[in-house]
Amino acid sequence: EQLVRRRMAERKVSFKQALNDAIREGAGAGPRPPFRTATASMGRPAVNLDRALQLAAELEDEELVRKARRGS
């Protein structure tokens, strides 16, 4: 908002005009370079991920049993 207000004062234009000018200038800045992330090999999975939902259910069951034994 301060940027738009500054433009209003500098250019002696309305808020609407200053806002539209700022949007147009930002849109015309050109495309940003694509975002890239570094990759790293994490090796082979320790479990068969073909049955990932089954594995998640088993882990949840184990956690419920652990909590029941602990009394929480």
mmJSON file of the N, C-alpha and C atoms, coordinates in Angstrom:
{"data_MODEL":{"atom_site":{
"group_PDB":["ATOM","ATOM","ATOM","ATOM","ATOM","ATOM","ATOM","ATOM","ATOM","ATOM","ATOM","ATOM","ATOM","ATOM","ATOM","ATOM","ATOM","ATOM","ATOM","ATOM","ATOM","ATOM","ATOM","ATOM","ATOM","ATOM","ATOM","ATOM","ATOM","ATOM","ATOM","ATOM","ATOM","ATOM","ATOM","ATOM","ATOM","ATOM","ATOM","ATOM","ATOM","ATOM","ATOM","ATOM","ATOM","ATOM","ATOM","ATOM","ATOM","ATOM","ATOM","ATOM","ATOM","ATOM","ATOM","ATOM","ATOM","ATOM","ATOM","ATOM","ATOM","ATOM","ATOM","ATOM","ATOM","ATOM","ATOM","ATOM","ATOM","ATOM","ATOM","ATOM","ATOM","ATOM","ATOM","ATOM","ATOM","ATOM","ATOM","ATOM","ATOM","ATOM","ATOM","ATOM","ATOM","ATOM","ATOM","ATOM","ATOM","ATOM","ATOM","ATOM","ATOM","ATOM","ATOM","ATOM","ATOM","ATOM","ATOM","ATOM","ATOM","ATOM","ATOM","ATOM","ATOM","ATOM","ATOM","ATOM","ATOM","ATOM","ATOM","ATOM","ATOM","ATOM","ATOM","ATOM","ATOM","ATOM","ATOM","ATOM","ATOM","ATOM","ATOM","ATOM","ATOM","ATOM","ATOM","ATOM","ATOM","ATOM","ATOM","ATOM","ATOM","ATOM","ATOM","ATOM","ATOM","ATOM","ATOM","ATOM","ATOM","ATOM","ATOM","ATOM","ATOM","ATOM","ATOM","ATOM","ATOM","ATOM","ATOM","ATOM","ATOM","ATOM","ATOM","ATOM","ATOM","ATOM","ATOM","ATOM","ATOM","ATOM","ATOM","ATOM","ATOM","ATOM","ATOM","ATOM","ATOM","ATOM","ATOM","ATOM","ATOM","ATOM","ATOM","ATOM","ATOM","ATOM","ATOM","ATOM","ATOM","ATOM","ATOM","ATOM","ATOM","ATOM","ATOM","ATOM","ATOM","ATOM","ATOM","ATOM","ATOM","ATOM","ATOM","ATOM","ATOM","ATOM","ATOM","ATOM","ATOM","ATOM","ATOM","ATOM","ATOM","ATOM","ATOM","ATOM","ATOM","ATOM","ATOM","ATOM","ATOM","ATOM","ATOM","ATOM"],
"id":[1,2,3,4,5,6,7,8,9,10,11,12,13,14,15,16,17,18,19,20,21,22,23,24,25,26,27,28,29,30,31,32,33,34,35,36,37,38,39,40,41,42,43,44,45,46,47,48,49,50,51,52,53,54,55,56,57,58,59,60,61,62,63,64,65,66,67,68,69,70,71,72,73,74,75,76,77,78,79,80,81,82,83,84,85,86,87,88,89,90,91,92,93,94,95,96,97,98,99,100,101,102,103,104,105,106,107,108,109,110,111,112,113,114,115,116,117,118,119,120,121,122,123,124,125,126,127,128,129,130,131,132,133,134,135,136,137,138,139,140,141,142,143,144,145,146,147,148,149,150,151,152,153,154,155,156,157,158,159,160,161,162,163,164,165,166,167,168,169,170,171,172,173,174,175,176,177,178,179,180,181,182,183,184,185,186,187,188,189,190,191,192,193,194,195,196,197,198,199,200,201,202,203,204,205,206,207,208,209,210,211,212,213,214,215,216],
"type_symbol":["N","C","C","N","C","C","N","C","C","N","C","C","N","C","C","N","C","C","N","C","C","N","C","C","N","C","C","N","C","C","N","C","C","N","C","C","N","C","C","N","C","C","N","C","C","N","C","C","N","C","C","N","C","C","N","C","C","N","C","C","N","C","C","N","C","C","N","C","C","N","C","C","N","C","C","N","C","C","N","C","C","N","C","C","N","C","C","N","C","C","N","C","C","N","C","C","N","C","C","N","C","C","N","C","C","N","C","C","N","C","C","N","C","C","N","C","C","N","C","C","N","C","C","N","C","C","N","C","C","N","C","C","N","C","C","N","C","C","N","C","C","N","C","C","N","C","C","N","C","C","N","C","C","N","C","C","N","C","C","N","C","C","N","C","C","N","C","C","N","C","C","N","C","C","N","C","C","N","C","C","N","C","C","N","C","C","N","C","C","N","C","C","N","C","C","N","C","C","N","C","C","N","C","C","N","C","C","N","C","C","N","C","C","N","C","C"],
"label_atom_id":["N","CA","C","N","CA","C","N","CA","C","N","CA","C","N","CA","C","N","CA","C","N","CA","C","N","CA","C","N","CA","C","N","CA","C","N","CA","C","N","CA","C","N","CA","C","N","CA","C","N","CA","C","N","CA","C","N","CA","C","N","CA","C","N","CA","C","N","CA","C","N","CA","C","N","CA","C","N","CA","C","N","CA","C","N","CA","C","N","CA","C","N","CA","C","N","CA","C","N","CA","C","N","CA","C","N","CA","C","N","CA","C","N","CA","C","N","CA","C","N","CA","C","N","CA","C","N","CA","C","N","CA","C","N","CA","C","N","CA","C","N","CA","C","N","CA","C","N","CA","C","N","CA","C","N","CA","C","N","CA","C","N","CA","C","N","CA","C","N","CA","C","N","CA","C","N","CA","C","N","CA","C","N","CA","C","N","CA","C","N","CA","C","N","CA","C","N","CA","C","N","CA","C","N","CA","C","N","CA","C","N","CA","C","N","CA","C","N","CA","C","N","CA","C","N","CA","C","N","CA","C","N","CA","C","N","CA","C","N","CA","C","N","CA","C","N","CA","C","N","CA","C"],
"label_alt_id":[null,null,null,null,null,null,null,null,null,null,null,null,null,null,null,null,null,null,null,null,null,null,null,null,null,null,null,null,null,null,null,null,null,null,null,null,null,null,null,null,null,null,null,null,null,null,null,null,null,null,null,null,null,null,null,null,null,null,null,null,null,null,null,null,null,null,null,null,null,null,null,null,null,null,null,null,null,null,null,null,null,null,null,null,null,null,null,null,null,null,null,null,null,null,null,null,null,null,null,null,null,null,null,null,null,null,null,null,null,null,null,null,null,null,null,null,null,null,null,null,null,null,null,null,null,null,null,null,null,null,null,null,null,null,null,null,null,null,null,null,null,null,null,null,null,null,null,null,null,null,null,null,null,null,null,null,null,null,null,null,null,null,null,null,null,null,null,null,null,null,null,null,null,null,null,null,null,null,null,null,null,null,null,null,null,null,null,null,null,null,null,null,null,null,null,null,null,null,null,null,null,null,null,null,null,null,null,null,null,null,null,null,null,null,null,null],
"label_comp_id":["GLU","GLU","GLU","GLN","GLN","GLN","LEU","LEU","LEU","VAL","VAL","VAL","ARG","ARG","ARG","ARG","ARG","ARG","ARG","ARG","ARG","MET","MET","MET","ALA","ALA","ALA","GLU","GLU","GLU","ARG","ARG","ARG","LYS","LYS","LYS","VAL","VAL","VAL","SER","SER","SER","PHE","PHE","PHE","LYS","LYS","LYS","GLN","GLN","GLN","ALA","ALA","ALA","LEU","LEU","LEU","ASN","ASN","ASN","ASP","ASP","ASP","ALA","ALA","ALA","ILE","ILE","ILE","ARG","ARG","ARG","GLU","GLU","GLU","GLY","GLY","GLY","ALA","ALA","ALA","GLY","GLY","GLY","ALA","ALA","ALA","GLY","GLY","GLY","PRO","PRO","PRO","ARG","ARG","ARG","PRO","PRO","PRO","PRO","PRO","PRO","PHE","PHE","PHE","ARG","ARG","ARG","THR","THR","THR","ALA","ALA","ALA","THR","THR","THR","ALA","ALA","ALA","SER","SER","SER","MET","MET","MET","GLY","GLY","GLY","ARG","ARG","ARG","PRO","PRO","PRO","ALA","ALA","ALA","VAL","VAL","VAL","ASN","ASN","ASN","LEU","LEU","LEU","ASP","ASP","ASP","ARG","ARG","ARG","ALA","ALA","ALA","LEU","LEU","LEU","GLN","GLN","GLN","LEU","LEU","LEU","ALA","ALA","ALA","ALA","ALA","ALA","GLU","GLU","GLU","LEU","LEU","LEU","GLU","GLU","GLU","ASP","ASP","ASP","GLU","GLU","GLU","GLU","GLU","GLU","LEU","LEU","LEU","VAL","VAL","VAL","ARG","ARG","ARG","LYS","LYS","LYS","ALA","ALA","ALA","ARG","ARG","ARG","ARG","ARG","ARG","GLY","GLY","GLY","SER","SER","SER"],
"label_asym_id":["A","A","A","A","A","A","A","A","A","A","A","A","A","A","A","A","A","A","A","A","A","A","A","A","A","A","A","A","A","A","A","A","A","A","A","A","A","A","A","A","A","A","A","A","A","A","A","A","A","A","A","A","A","A","A","A","A","A","A","A","A","A","A","A","A","A","A","A","A","A","A","A","A","A","A","A","A","A","A","A","A","A","A","A","A","A","A","A","A","A","A","A","A","A","A","A","A","A","A","A","A","A","A","A","A","A","A","A","A","A","A","A","A","A","A","A","A","A","A","A","A","A","A","A","A","A","A","A","A","A","A","A","A","A","A","A","A","A","A","A","A","A","A","A","A","A","A","A","A","A","A","A","A","A","A","A","A","A","A","A","A","A","A","A","A","A","A","A","A","A","A","A","A","A","A","A","A","A","A","A","A","A","A","A","A","A","A","A","A","A","A","A","A","A","A","A","A","A","A","A","A","A","A","A","A","A","A","A","A","A","A","A","A","A","A","A"],
"label_entity_id":["1","1","1","1","1","1","1","1","1","1","1","1","1","1","1","1","1","1","1","1","1","1","1","1","1","1","1","1","1","1","1","1","1","1","1","1","1","1","1","1","1","1","1","1","1","1","1","1","1","1","1","1","1","1","1","1","1","1","1","1","1","1","1","1","1","1","1","1","1","1","1","1","1","1","1","1","1","1","1","1","1","1","1","1","1","1","1","1","1","1","1","1","1","1","1","1","1","1","1","1","1","1","1","1","1","1","1","1","1","1","1","1","1","1","1","1","1","1","1","1","1","1","1","1","1","1","1","1","1","1","1","1","1","1","1","1","1","1","1","1","1","1","1","1","1","1","1","1","1","1","1","1","1","1","1","1","1","1","1","1","1","1","1","1","1","1","1","1","1","1","1","1","1","1","1","1","1","1","1","1","1","1","1","1","1","1","1","1","1","1","1","1","1","1","1","1","1","1","1","1","1","1","1","1","1","1","1","1","1","1","1","1","1","1","1","1"],
"label_seq_id":[1,1,1,2,2,2,3,3,3,4,4,4,5,5,5,6,6,6,7,7,7,8,8,8,9,9,9,10,10,10,11,11,11,12,12,12,13,13,13,14,14,14,15,15,15,16,16,16,17,17,17,18,18,18,19,19,19,20,20,20,21,21,21,22,22,22,23,23,23,24,24,24,25,25,25,26,26,26,27,27,27,28,28,28,29,29,29,30,30,30,31,31,31,32,32,32,33,33,33,34,34,34,35,35,35,36,36,36,37,37,37,38,38,38,39,39,39,40,40,40,41,41,41,42,42,42,43,43,43,44,44,44,45,45,45,46,46,46,47,47,47,48,48,48,49,49,49,50,50,50,51,51,51,52,52,52,53,53,53,54,54,54,55,55,55,56,56,56,57,57,57,58,58,58,59,59,59,60,60,60,61,61,61,62,62,62,63,63,63,64,64,64,65,65,65,66,66,66,67,67,67,68,68,68,69,69,69,70,70,70,71,71,71,72,72,72],
"pdbx_PDB_ins_code":[null,null,null,null,null,null,null,null,null,null,null,null,null,null,null,null,null,null,null,null,null,null,null,null,null,null,null,null,null,null,null,null,null,null,null,null,null,null,null,null,null,null,null,null,null,null,null,null,null,null,null,null,null,null,null,null,null,null,null,null,null,null,null,null,null,null,null,null,null,null,null,null,null,null,null,null,null,null,null,null,null,null,null,null,null,null,null,null,null,null,null,null,null,null,null,null,null,null,null,null,null,null,null,null,null,null,null,null,null,null,null,null,null,null,null,null,null,null,null,null,null,null,null,null,null,null,null,null,null,null,null,null,null,null,null,null,null,null,null,null,null,null,null,null,null,null,null,null,null,null,null,null,null,null,null,null,null,null,null,null,null,null,null,null,null,null,null,null,null,null,null,null,null,null,null,null,null,null,null,null,null,null,null,null,null,null,null,null,null,null,null,null,null,null,null,null,null,null,null,null,null,null,null,null,null,null,null,null,null,null,null,null,null,null,null,null],
"Cartn_x":[0.823,0.0,0.869,1.994,2.876,3.468,3.761,4.282,3.273,2.02,0.971,0.811,0.818,0.677,1.863,3.062,4.24,4.104,3.614,3.393,2.356,1.334,0.3,0.927,1.783,2.401,3.386,4.207,5.221,4.599,3.57,2.989,1.716,1.276,0.05,-1.121,-1.347,-2.453,-3.315,-4.472,-5.386,-4.843,-5.421,-5.039,-5.255,-6.399,-6.737,-5.703,-5.327,-4.353,-2.984,-2.569,-1.276,-1.252,-2.348,-2.436,-2.378,-3.15,-3.139,-1.759,-1.087,0.262,1.227,1.127,2.009,1.767,0.518,0.186,0.731,0.544,1.032,2.552,3.237,4.698,5.177,4.508,4.886,4.636,3.546,3.208,4.158,4.694,5.587,7.044,7.319,8.699,9.351,8.568,9.123,8.991,9.116,8.95,10.129,9.821,10.87,11.521,12.767,13.386,12.678,12.618,11.914,12.57,11.725,12.213,12.778,13.954,14.594,15.057,14.952,15.455,16.515,17.439,18.475,17.88,18.255,17.774,18.915,18.556,19.547,18.967,19.794,19.354,19.223,18.101,17.881,17.967,18.398,18.539,17.212,17.251,16.036,15.182,13.861,13.004,13.21,13.106,13.296,12.067,10.943,9.706,9.111,8.25,7.563,6.47,6.62,5.664,4.436,4.37,3.173,1.97,2.229,1.155,1.341,1.545,1.827,0.673,-0.563,-1.706,-1.779,-1.46,-1.457,-0.377,0.796,1.881,1.461,0.825,0.378,-0.624,-1.523,-2.51,-1.828,-0.839,-0.116,0.631,1.263,1.972,1.004,-0.155,-1.162,-1.653,-1.867,-2.3,-1.257,0.017,1.091,1.109,0.897,0.883,-0.301,-1.461,-2.629,-2.388,-1.772,-1.458,-0.47,0.552,1.555,0.903,0.006,-0.673,-1.597,-2.266,-3.168,-2.384,-1.216,-0.387,0.143,0.422,0.956,-0.135,-1.38,-2.492,-2.891,-2.484,-2.851,-3.92],
"Cartn_y":[-1.188,0.0,1.255,1.189,2.356,2.658,1.616,1.799,2.559,2.167,2.825,4.272,4.497,5.868,6.737,6.159,6.897,7.267,6.312,6.58,7.685,7.663,8.7,10.081,10.196,11.49,11.895,10.948,11.254,11.635,10.921,11.103,11.949,12.288,13.09,12.456,11.161,10.41,9.848,9.317,8.732,7.397,6.937,5.633,4.547,4.593,3.581,3.568,4.739,4.816,4.315,4.709,4.268,2.756,2.193,0.745,0.028,0.489,-0.131,-0.045,1.095,1.242,0.251,0.101,-0.83,-2.261,-2.626,-3.979,-4.197,-3.222,-3.355,-3.474,-2.669,-2.726,-4.067,-4.578,-5.879,-7.002,-6.924,-7.968,-7.938,-6.772,-6.654,-6.896,-7.28,-7.472,-8.674,-9.523,-10.709,-11.925,-13.065,-14.291,-14.525,-15.11,-15.49,-16.772,-16.972,-18.253,-19.384,-20.556,-21.663,-22.023,-22.369,-22.78,-24.187,-24.382,-25.693,-26.098,-27.377,-27.9,-28.942,-29.054,-30.071,-31.421,-32.448,-33.785,-34.616,-35.593,-36.489,-37.887,-38.855,-40.241,-40.656,-41.232,-41.691,-43.21,-43.826,-45.271,-45.968,-47.256,-48.052,-47.972,-48.016,-47.99,-49.244,-49.074,-50.195,-51.089,-50.604,-51.375,-51.366,-52.325,-52.399,-51.332,-50.35,-49.247,-49.558,-50.762,-51.152,-51.237,-51.469,-51.572,-50.508,-49.274,-48.178,-47.935,-48.035,-47.82,-48.906,-50.122,-51.212,-50.957,-50.515,-50.201,-49.087,-48.049,-46.943,-47.434,-48.307,-48.854,-49.683,-50.48,-51.291,-50.406,-49.346,-48.429,-47.739,-47.365,-46.737,-47.72,-48.973,-49.994,-50.179,-50.233,-50.398,-49.227,-48.02,-46.838,-46.886,-47.325,-47.434,-48.457,-49.574,-50.598,-50.04,-49.325,-48.745,-47.761,-46.925,-45.957,-46.648,-47.716,-48.445,-49.083,-49.618,-50.241,-49.204,-48.008,-46.936,-46.289,-46.437,-45.888,-44.485,-44.042,-42.687,-42.778],
"Cartn_z":[0.0,0.0,0.0,0.738,0.787,-0.585,-1.34,-2.695,-3.55,-3.466,-4.253,-3.797,-2.498,-1.985,-2.427,-2.441,-2.892,-4.367,-5.171,-6.595,-6.781,-5.939,-6.028,-5.845,-4.838,-4.545,-5.643,-6.092,-7.103,-8.438,-8.838,-10.173,-10.17,-8.982,-8.827,-9.573,-9.239,-9.84,-8.721,-9.101,-8.12,-7.617,-6.511,-5.965,-7.006,-7.657,-8.666,-9.787,-10.274,-11.365,-10.903,-9.705,-9.18,-9.001,-8.513,-8.33,-9.67,-10.631,-11.956,-12.599,-12.464,-13.017,-12.367,-11.049,-10.335,-10.794,-10.989,-11.454,-12.854,-13.73,-15.106,-15.148,-14.351,-14.326,-13.79,-12.773,-12.211,-13.189,-13.926,-14.894,-16.079,-16.397,-17.54,-17.193,-15.968,-15.537,-16.196,-16.81,-17.456,-16.565,-17.167,-16.385,-15.447,-14.331,-13.387,-13.867,-13.507,-13.871,-13.135,-13.733,-13.079,-11.745,-10.789,-9.476,-9.577,-9.082,-9.145,-7.743,-7.469,-6.205,-6.496,-5.599,-5.742,-5.35,-6.067,-5.743,-5.178,-4.404,-3.823,-3.791,-4.099,-4.042,-2.584,-2.252,-0.885,-0.8,-1.866,-1.868,-2.082,-1.976,-2.148,-0.887,-1.044,0.144,0.992,2.298,3.214,3.279,2.779,2.787,1.39,1.126,-0.153,-0.171,-1.043,-1.08,-1.92,-2.485,-3.22,-2.289,-1.031,-0.043,1.045,0.603,1.532,2.498,2.023,2.918,3.987,3.6,4.578,5.625,5.173,6.095,7.055,6.534,7.38,8.421,8.03,8.965,10.047,9.658,10.643,11.633,11.14,12.031,12.986,12.482,13.33,14.388,13.998,14.954,16.047,15.657,16.637,17.619,17.112,17.974,18.935,18.475,19.351,20.457,20.111,21.114,22.127,21.645,22.542,23.512,23.01,23.877,24.873,24.44,25.334,26.474,26.179,27.221,28.198,27.68,28.506,29.354,28.927,29.692,29.276,28.094,27.645,26.605],
"occupancy":[1.0,1.0,1.0,1.0,1.0,1.0,1.0,1.0,1.0,1.0,1.0,1.0,1.0,1.0,1.0,1.0,1.0,1.0,1.0,1.0,1.0,1.0,1.0,1.0,1.0,1.0,1.0,1.0,1.0,1.0,1.0,1.0,1.0,1.0,1.0,1.0,1.0,1.0,1.0,1.0,1.0,1.0,1.0,1.0,1.0,1.0,1.0,1.0,1.0,1.0,1.0,1.0,1.0,1.0,1.0,1.0,1.0,1.0,1.0,1.0,1.0,1.0,1.0,1.0,1.0,1.0,1.0,1.0,1.0,1.0,1.0,1.0,1.0,1.0,1.0,1.0,1.0,1.0,1.0,1.0,1.0,1.0,1.0,1.0,1.0,1.0,1.0,1.0,1.0,1.0,1.0,1.0,1.0,1.0,1.0,1.0,1.0,1.0,1.0,1.0,1.0,1.0,1.0,1.0,1.0,1.0,1.0,1.0,1.0,1.0,1.0,1.0,1.0,1.0,1.0,1.0,1.0,1.0,1.0,1.0,1.0,1.0,1.0,1.0,1.0,1.0,1.0,1.0,1.0,1.0,1.0,1.0,1.0,1.0,1.0,1.0,1.0,1.0,1.0,1.0,1.0,1.0,1.0,1.0,1.0,1.0,1.0,1.0,1.0,1.0,1.0,1.0,1.0,1.0,1.0,1.0,1.0,1.0,1.0,1.0,1.0,1.0,1.0,1.0,1.0,1.0,1.0,1.0,1.0,1.0,1.0,1.0,1.0,1.0,1.0,1.0,1.0,1.0,1.0,1.0,1.0,1.0,1.0,1.0,1.0,1.0,1.0,1.0,1.0,1.0,1.0,1.0,1.0,1.0,1.0,1.0,1.0,1.0,1.0,1.0,1.0,1.0,1.0,1.0,1.0,1.0,1.0,1.0,1.0,1.0,1.0,1.0,1.0,1.0,1.0,1.0],
"B_iso_or_equiv":[0.0,0.0,0.0,0.0,0.0,0.0,0.0,0.0,0.0,0.0,0.0,0.0,0.0,0.0,0.0,0.0,0.0,0.0,0.0,0.0,0.0,0.0,0.0,0.0,0.0,0.0,0.0,0.0,0.0,0.0,0.0,0.0,0.0,0.0,0.0,0.0,0.0,0.0,0.0,0.0,0.0,0.0,0.0,0.0,0.0,0.0,0.0,0.0,0.0,0.0,0.0,0.0,0.0,0.0,0.0,0.0,0.0,0.0,0.0,0.0,0.0,0.0,0.0,0.0,0.0,0.0,0.0,0.0,0.0,0.0,0.0,0.0,0.0,0.0,0.0,0.0,0.0,0.0,0.0,0.0,0.0,0.0,0.0,0.0,0.0,0.0,0.0,0.0,0.0,0.0,0.0,0.0,0.0,0.0,0.0,0.0,0.0,0.0,0.0,0.0,0.0,0.0,0.0,0.0,0.0,0.0,0.0,0.0,0.0,0.0,0.0,0.0,0.0,0.0,0.0,0.0,0.0,0.0,0.0,0.0,0.0,0.0,0.0,0.0,0.0,0.0,0.0,0.0,0.0,0.0,0.0,0.0,0.0,0.0,0.0,0.0,0.0,0.0,0.0,0.0,0.0,0.0,0.0,0.0,0.0,0.0,0.0,0.0,0.0,0.0,0.0,0.0,0.0,0.0,0.0,0.0,0.0,0.0,0.0,0.0,0.0,0.0,0.0,0.0,0.0,0.0,0.0,0.0,0.0,0.0,0.0,0.0,0.0,0.0,0.0,0.0,0.0,0.0,0.0,0.0,0.0,0.0,0.0,0.0,0.0,0.0,0.0,0.0,0.0,0.0,0.0,0.0,0.0,0.0,0.0,0.0,0.0,0.0,0.0,0.0,0.0,0.0,0.0,0.0,0.0,0.0,0.0,0.0,0.0,0.0,0.0,0.0,0.0,0.0,0.0,0.0],
"pdbx_formal_charge":[null,null,null,null,null,null,null,null,null,null,null,null,null,null,null,null,null,null,null,null,null,null,null,null,null,null,null,null,null,null,null,null,null,null,null,null,null,null,null,null,null,null,null,null,null,null,null,null,null,null,null,null,null,null,null,null,null,null,null,null,null,null,null,null,null,null,null,null,null,null,null,null,null,null,null,null,null,null,null,null,null,null,null,null,null,null,null,null,null,null,null,null,null,null,null,null,null,null,null,null,null,null,null,null,null,null,null,null,null,null,null,null,null,null,null,null,null,null,null,null,null,null,null,null,null,null,null,null,null,null,null,null,null,null,null,null,null,null,null,null,null,null,null,null,null,null,null,null,null,null,null,null,null,null,null,null,null,null,null,null,null,null,null,null,null,null,null,null,null,null,null,null,null,null,null,null,null,null,null,null,null,null,null,null,null,null,null,null,null,null,null,null,null,null,null,null,null,null,null,null,null,null,null,null,null,null,null,null,null,null,null,null,null,null,null,null],
"auth_seq_id":[1,1,1,2,2,2,3,3,3,4,4,4,5,5,5,6,6,6,7,7,7,8,8,8,9,9,9,10,10,10,11,11,11,12,12,12,13,13,13,14,14,14,15,15,15,16,16,16,17,17,17,18,18,18,19,19,19,20,20,20,21,21,21,22,22,22,23,23,23,24,24,24,25,25,25,26,26,26,27,27,27,28,28,28,29,29,29,30,30,30,31,31,31,32,32,32,33,33,33,34,34,34,35,35,35,36,36,36,37,37,37,38,38,38,39,39,39,40,40,40,41,41,41,42,42,42,43,43,43,44,44,44,45,45,45,46,46,46,47,47,47,48,48,48,49,49,49,50,50,50,51,51,51,52,52,52,53,53,53,54,54,54,55,55,55,56,56,56,57,57,57,58,58,58,59,59,59,60,60,60,61,61,61,62,62,62,63,63,63,64,64,64,65,65,65,66,66,66,67,67,67,68,68,68,69,69,69,70,70,70,71,71,71,72,72,72],
"auth_comp_id":["GLU","GLU","GLU","GLN","GLN","GLN","LEU","LEU","LEU","VAL","VAL","VAL","ARG","ARG","ARG","ARG","ARG","ARG","ARG","ARG","ARG","MET","MET","MET","ALA","ALA","ALA","GLU","GLU","GLU","ARG","ARG","ARG","LYS","LYS","LYS","VAL","VAL","VAL","SER","SER","SER","PHE","PHE","PHE","LYS","LYS","LYS","GLN","GLN","GLN","ALA","ALA","ALA","LEU","LEU","LEU","ASN","ASN","ASN","ASP","ASP","ASP","ALA","ALA","ALA","ILE","ILE","ILE","ARG","ARG","ARG","GLU","GLU","GLU","GLY","GLY","GLY","ALA","ALA","ALA","GLY","GLY","GLY","ALA","ALA","ALA","GLY","GLY","GLY","PRO","PRO","PRO","ARG","ARG","ARG","PRO","PRO","PRO","PRO","PRO","PRO","PHE","PHE","PHE","ARG","ARG","ARG","THR","THR","THR","ALA","ALA","ALA","THR","THR","THR","ALA","ALA","ALA","SER","SER","SER","MET","MET","MET","GLY","GLY","GLY","ARG","ARG","ARG","PRO","PRO","PRO","ALA","ALA","ALA","VAL","VAL","VAL","ASN","ASN","ASN","LEU","LEU","LEU","ASP","ASP","ASP","ARG","ARG","ARG","ALA","ALA","ALA","LEU","LEU","LEU","GLN","GLN","GLN","LEU","LEU","LEU","ALA","ALA","ALA","ALA","ALA","ALA","GLU","GLU","GLU","LEU","LEU","LEU","GLU","GLU","GLU","ASP","ASP","ASP","GLU","GLU","GLU","GLU","GLU","GLU","LEU","LEU","LEU","VAL","VAL","VAL","ARG","ARG","ARG","LYS","LYS","LYS","ALA","ALA","ALA","ARG","ARG","ARG","ARG","ARG","ARG","GLY","GLY","GLY","SER","SER","SER"],
"auth_asym_id":["A","A","A","A","A","A","A","A","A","A","A","A","A","A","A","A","A","A","A","A","A","A","A","A","A","A","A","A","A","A","A","A","A","A","A","A","A","A","A","A","A","A","A","A","A","A","A","A","A","A","A","A","A","A","A","A","A","A","A","A","A","A","A","A","A","A","A","A","A","A","A","A","A","A","A","A","A","A","A","A","A","A","A","A","A","A","A","A","A","A","A","A","A","A","A","A","A","A","A","A","A","A","A","A","A","A","A","A","A","A","A","A","A","A","A","A","A","A","A","A","A","A","A","A","A","A","A","A","A","A","A","A","A","A","A","A","A","A","A","A","A","A","A","A","A","A","A","A","A","A","A","A","A","A","A","A","A","A","A","A","A","A","A","A","A","A","A","A","A","A","A","A","A","A","A","A","A","A","A","A","A","A","A","A","A","A","A","A","A","A","A","A","A","A","A","A","A","A","A","A","A","A","A","A","A","A","A","A","A","A","A","A","A","A","A","A"],
"auth_atom_id":["N","CA","C","N","CA","C","N","CA","C","N","CA","C","N","CA","C","N","CA","C","N","CA","C","N","CA","C","N","CA","C","N","CA","C","N","CA","C","N","CA","C","N","CA","C","N","CA","C","N","CA","C","N","CA","C","N","CA","C","N","CA","C","N","CA","C","N","CA","C","N","CA","C","N","CA","C","N","CA","C","N","CA","C","N","CA","C","N","CA","C","N","CA","C","N","CA","C","N","CA","C","N","CA","C","N","CA","C","N","CA","C","N","CA","C","N","CA","C","N","CA","C","N","CA","C","N","CA","C","N","CA","C","N","CA","C","N","CA","C","N","CA","C","N","CA","C","N","CA","C","N","CA","C","N","CA","C","N","CA","C","N","CA","C","N","CA","C","N","CA","C","N","CA","C","N","CA","C","N","CA","C","N","CA","C","N","CA","C","N","CA","C","N","CA","C","N","CA","C","N","CA","C","N","CA","C","N","CA","C","N","CA","C","N","CA","C","N","CA","C","N","CA","C","N","CA","C","N","CA","C","N","CA","C","N","CA","C","N","CA","C","N","CA","C","N","CA","C","N","CA","C"],
"pdbx_PDB_model_num":[1,1,1,1,1,1,1,1,1,1,1,1,1,1,1,1,1,1,1,1,1,1,1,1,1,1,1,1,1,1,1,1,1,1,1,1,1,1,1,1,1,1,1,1,1,1,1,1,1,1,1,1,1,1,1,1,1,1,1,1,1,1,1,1,1,1,1,1,1,1,1,1,1,1,1,1,1,1,1,1,1,1,1,1,1,1,1,1,1,1,1,1,1,1,1,1,1,1,1,1,1,1,1,1,1,1,1,1,1,1,1,1,1,1,1,1,1,1,1,1,1,1,1,1,1,1,1,1,1,1,1,1,1,1,1,1,1,1,1,1,1,1,1,1,1,1,1,1,1,1,1,1,1,1,1,1,1,1,1,1,1,1,1,1,1,1,1,1,1,1,1,1,1,1,1,1,1,1,1,1,1,1,1,1,1,1,1,1,1,1,1,1,1,1,1,1,1,1,1,1,1,1,1,1,1,1,1,1,1,1,1,1,1,1,1,1]
}}}
